[in-house]
Amino acid sequence: MPTDIKRPLFDRLRVPILALVFTHVVGTCGYRWLWRDVGGTWLDALFMTFTTITTIGFGEVKPLDAPGRVLTMLVALSGIGSLFYSFTVLLDFITSGEARAARRKRTMQKSIDAMTDHYIVAGFGRVGREAASELKDAGREFVVIDPDERVDEECTAFGCAFVKGDAADDGVLERAGIRRAKGLIVTTSSDAANLYVVLSARLLNPLLFIAARVDDDGAVPKLLRAGADRAINPYATGGRRLAHLMLSPRAVDFFETAMKRGSKQLNIDDILVVPQSTAVGRTLAALELAQKTGATVLAVIRAGTPTSNPHGDFALAAGDHLLALGTDEQLQKLESLLAG
């Protein structure tokens, strides 16, 4: 149970538990004194006190006179009251929102611990929600990190796993599964905060692909040096898209459809040619990718250099990235074919 949940429970149980312990001490000492002349031991006195408080009712360990019966009534009144009050506090805590939230948090952490090759979205503002929505539409597993108090309610309504905290904290990144993650999207509104997040994430996972938001174009080289693979200014991107929409509205509409993950019509996907693939060394014509899958290869990126609309005699090599256009089903067939 988390420490922040234990503390309120212990605070509420302190008084009844102290009263219960005090009653045991007083009852044990009282019975021991009353039975001092009839051979009563400390164990007899403790047993009598315990059976009285718990209402087990085995009977009197030693004969009780009038003072003994009065002591028994006082012990029963104080002990049973304290015991039932403790049970009431426990039941109230178990059914409280705090306990339910703690159980939900533990369950969510278990699901996060089971994730591999997932994505992490640091920041759940407007940009972060859009990124999370795309990942959700694509059917990818992801975890949101945000320090805001409303992240619990917002992510629960959104239907995604989350970790409440600062993404620049190594412990928070570890809880999000940074070492097993495939990619990190940093979307906080502060370039300085994004820089710290990128630095922390890159140290924890050198192979992680990191895309970071930047508000000031002057911070782009700093983020790239810190370890980001891409640094994107959403305002610049939005402005260029608006201009393209004026100049070529149909082209923009087409790419909006193709780049929208989860689209039933068209998607553009990046497919890696792995070293063990049977496609390595074979030409596109020999593979007959279009005939077998229905997907169209738009470009092949090799060592960062793209070859658009490659000819049939283009031979694939390990590490090539194919940018292909097609439906989800066609792209899945292409990925399976290239996997050998």
C-alpha positions in Angstrom: 0.0 0.0 0.0 1.4 3.4 -0.9 2.8 5.5 2.0 0.5 8.5 1.1 -2.5 6.1 1.6 -1.2 4.4 4.7 -0.7 7.7 6.6 -4.4 8.8 6.8 -5.4 5.3 7.8 -2.8 5.1 10.6 -3.9 8.5 11.8 -7.5 7.4 12.1 -6.6 4.1 13.8 -4.2 5.6 16.3 -6.8 6.5 19.0 -8.8 3.2 18.9 -5.6 1.1 18.9 -4.1 3.0 21.8 -7.4 2.6 23.7 -7.4 -1.1 22.9 -3.8 -1.5 24.1 -4.5 0.5 27.3 -7.6 -1.6 28.1 -5.4 -4.8 27.7 -2.8 -3.4 30.0 -5.3 -2.2 32.7 -7.4 -5.4 32.5 -4.3 -7.7 32.7 -2.9 -5.8 35.7 -6.3 -5.7 37.3 -7.0 -9.4 37.1 -3.5 -10.2 38.2 -4.0 -8.1 41.3 -7.4 -9.6 42.0 -6.1 -13.2 41.7 -2.9 -12.7 43.5 -4.1 -14.9 46.4 -5.7 -17.7 44.3 -2.6 -18.5 42.1 -3.5 -16.4 39.1 -0.6 -15.8 36.6 0.0 -13.0 34.2 -1.0 -15.3 31.4 -4.3 -16.1 33.1 -4.9 -12.3 33.5 -4.1 -11.6 29.8 -6.2 -14.5 28.6 -9.2 -13.3 30.7 -8.8 -9.8 29.3 -8.5 -11.0 25.7 -11.5 -13.3 25.9 -13.6 -10.6 27.5 -12.8 -8.0 24.8 -13.2 -10.4 21.9 -16.4 -11.8 23.4 -15.2 -15.4 22.9 -16.6 -16.3 26.3 -14.7 -19.3 27.6 -15.8 -18.5 31.1 -13.9 -17.2 34.2 -10.3 -18.4 34.4 -10.5 -17.8 38.2 -13.4 -17.1 40.5 -14.5 -13.4 40.3 -15.9 -11.5 43.3 -17.8 -8.2 43.0 -14.7 -6.0 42.2 -13.7 -8.6 39.6 -17.1 -8.4 37.9 -17.0 -4.6 37.9 -13.5 -4.8 36.3 -14.8 -7.3 33.7 -17.7 -5.0 32.7 -15.3 -2.0 32.4 -12.9 -4.0 30.3 -15.7 -5.3 28.1 -17.2 -1.8 27.6 -13.9 -0.2 26.8 -12.3 -3.0 24.8 -15.3 -4.0 22.7 -16.0 -0.3 21.9 -12.4 0.2 20.8 -12.4 -3.0 18.8 -15.6 -2.2 16.9 -14.5 1.4 16.3 -11.3 0.0 14.7 -13.3 -2.3 12.5 -15.6 0.6 11.5 -12.6 2.7 10.5 -11.1 -0.2 8.4 -14.4 -0.8 6.6 -14.9 2.9 5.9 -11.3 3.0 4.5 -11.8 -0.1 2.4 -14.9 1.4 0.7 -13.5 4.9 0.5 -12.4 6.6 -2.7 -8.8 6.7 -1.5 -8.7 2.9 -1.2 -10.4 2.4 -4.6 -7.9 4.9 -6.2 -5.0 3.0 -4.6 -6.3 -0.3 -5.9 -6.8 1.1 -9.3 -3.3 2.6 -9.3 -1.8 -0.8 -8.3 -3.7 -2.5 -11.1 -2.7 0.1 -13.6 1.0 -0.1 -12.6 0.8 -3.9 -13.1 -0.5 -3.3 -16.7 2.3 -0.8 -17.3 4.9 -3.2 -16.0 3.7 -5.8 -18.6 4.0 -3.4 -21.5 6.9 -3.7 -24.0 7.7 -1.6 -27.1 5.1 0.9 -26.0 5.1 4.6 -26.2 5.2 7.3 -23.6 3.5 10.7 -23.9 5.0 13.3 -21.5 2.4 16.0 -21.0 -1.3 15.7 -21.5 -2.2 19.2 -22.7 -3.7 20.0 -26.1 -0.7 18.7 -28.1 -0.3 15.6 -25.8 -4.0 14.7 -26.2 -3.7 14.8 -30.0 -0.6 12.6 -29.9 -2.3 10.2 -27.6 -5.4 10.2 -29.8 -3.3 9.2 -32.8 -1.6 6.4 -30.8 -5.0 5.2 -29.6 -6.5 5.2 -33.1 -3.4 3.2 -34.3 -4.0 0.6 -31.6 -0.7 1.2 -29.9 0.0 0.8 -26.2 1.1 4.0 -24.5 1.4 5.6 -21.1 0.8 9.3 -20.3 2.9 11.2 -17.8 1.6 14.4 -16.3 1.9 16.1 -12.9 -1.6 17.7 -13.0 -4.1 16.7 -10.3 -6.7 16.1 -13.0 -4.7 13.5 -14.9 -6.4 10.7 -13.1 -9.9 11.8 -14.1 -8.8 12.8 -17.7 -6.9 9.7 -18.5 -9.6 7.5 -17.0 -12.1 9.2 -19.3 -9.7 8.9 -22.2 -9.1 5.2 -21.5 -5.3 5.1 -21.2 -2.7 4.2 -18.7 -1.0 7.0 -16.8 1.6 7.9 -14.3 1.1 11.0 -12.2 4.4 12.9 -11.8 7.2 15.0 -13.4 8.6 13.3 -16.5 12.0 14.7 -15.7 12.1 12.5 -12.6 13.9 9.2 -13.4 11.7 7.4 -10.9 8.5 8.5 -12.8 10.1 7.5 -16.1 11.0 4.1 -14.7 7.4 3.6 -13.5 6.2 4.4 -17.1 8.5 1.6 -18.4 11.1 3.9 -20.1 13.6 1.1 -20.5 11.1 -1.1 -22.4 9.5 1.7 -24.4 9.8 2.1 -28.1 9.3 5.9 -28.3 8.8 9.0 -26.2 6.7 12.0 -27.2 7.5 15.1 -25.1 4.8 17.7 -25.3 5.1 20.0 -22.3 4.7 23.7 -22.9 8.2 24.6 -21.5 11.3 24.1 -23.7 13.4 23.9 -20.5 11.2 21.2 -19.1 11.3 19.3 -22.4 15.1 19.5 -22.4 15.3 17.9 -18.9 12.9 15.2 -19.9 14.9 14.4 -23.1 18.1 14.2 -21.1 16.7 11.9 -18.5 15.0 9.6 -21.0 18.1 9.4 -23.2 20.3 8.3 -20.3 17.8 5.6 -19.2 17.2 4.3 -22.7 19.9 5.1 -25.4 17.9 3.3 -28.1 14.6 5.2 -27.5 13.2 7.3 -30.3 12.3 10.7 -28.9 10.2 13.4 -30.5 9.9 16.6 -28.6 7.8 19.7 -28.9 9.5 23.1 -29.1 8.0 26.6 -28.9 11.2 28.5 -29.7 13.0 27.5 -32.8 16.3 28.5 -31.1 15.8 25.6 -28.7 15.8 23.0 -31.5 19.5 22.4 -31.7 19.7 22.1 -27.9 17.0 19.4 -27.8 18.7 17.6 -30.6 22.1 17.7 -28.8 20.3 16.6 -25.6 19.2 13.4 -27.4 16.0 14.1 -29.2 15.6 12.5 -32.6 13.1 15.1 -33.8 12.2 18.5 -32.4 9.0 20.0 -33.8 7.4 23.4 -33.5 3.6 22.8 -33.6 2.9 26.5 -34.5 5.3 26.4 -37.4 3.8 23.0 -38.6 0.3 24.4 -38.2 1.1 27.5 -40.2 2.7 25.6 -43.0 -0.3 23.3 -43.2 -2.7 26.2 -43.4 -0.6 27.6 -46.3 -0.5 24.3 -48.0 -4.3 24.0 -47.6 -4.7 27.3 -49.5 -2.2 26.2 -52.2 -3.1 22.5 -52.6 -6.3 21.7 -50.7 -6.9 18.3 -52.3 -3.3 17.2 -51.7 -3.6 18.2 -48.1 -6.9 16.3 -47.7 -5.3 13.2 -49.2 -2.3 13.3 -46.8 -4.6 14.1 -43.9 -6.5 10.9 -44.7 -3.4 8.8 -45.3 -1.6 10.0 -42.2 -4.6 9.6 -39.9 -3.9 6.4 -38.0 -6.8 4.0 -37.8 -8.2 5.2 -41.1 -10.2 2.5 -42.9 -9.3 4.0 -46.3 -5.6 4.7 -46.6 -2.5 4.8 -44.3 1.2 5.6 -44.9 3.5 3.4 -42.8 7.2 3.0 -42.3 8.2 -0.7 -42.6 11.7 -1.8 -41.7 13.6 -4.5 -43.6 15.2 -6.6 -40.8 18.5 -8.4 -41.4 16.8 -11.9 -41.2 14.2 -11.0 -43.9 14.1 -13.2 -47.0 13.6 -9.9 -49.0 17.3 -8.8 -48.3 19.1 -8.7 -51.7 16.0 -9.2 -53.8 14.6 -6.6 -56.1 11.1 -5.0 -55.8 10.1 -6.6 -59.1 11.1 -10.1 -57.9 9.2 -9.6 -54.6 6.0 -8.5 -56.4 5.0 -6.5 -53.4 2.1 -4.6 -55.1 0.6 -7.8 -56.6 0.8 -9.8 -53.3 -0.2 -7.2 -50.8 -1.9 -4.4 -52.7 0.2 -1.8 -51.0 2.2 0.8 -53.0 5.9 1.5 -52.1 6.3 5.3 -52.3 9.9 5.5 -51.2 12.8 3.6 -49.8 15.0 5.3 -47.2 18.5 3.9 -46.9 21.0 5.4 -44.5 18.9 8.6 -44.3 18.7 9.0 -48.1 15.3 8.6 -49.6 14.7 7.1 -53.1 11.2 8.0 -54.2 9.2 5.8 -56.5 11.9 3.1 -56.7 12.1 1.1 -59.9 11.5 -2.7 -60.0 15.3 -3.4 -60.2 15.9 -1.7 -56.8 17.4 -4.3 -54.5 16.5 -4.2 -50.8 19.1 -4.3 -48.1 18.9 -4.8 -44.4 18.0 -1.6 -42.5 16.0 -0.1 -45.4 12.8 1.7 -44.5 9.9 1.4 -46.9 7.3 4.1 -46.9 4.2 2.4 -48.2 0.6 3.5 -48.9 -2.3 1.2 -48.4 -5.1 0.1 -46.0 -4.2 -1.4 -42.6 -4.7 -4.9 -44.0 -2.5 -4.3 -47.0 0.2 -2.8 -44.9 0.1 -5.7 -42.5 0.5 -8.1 -45.4 3.5 -6.1 -46.6 5.1 -6.1 -43.2 4.6 -9.9 -42.9 6.1 -10.5 -46.3 9.2 -8.4 -45.6 9.6 -10.2 -42.2 10.1 -13.4 -44.2 
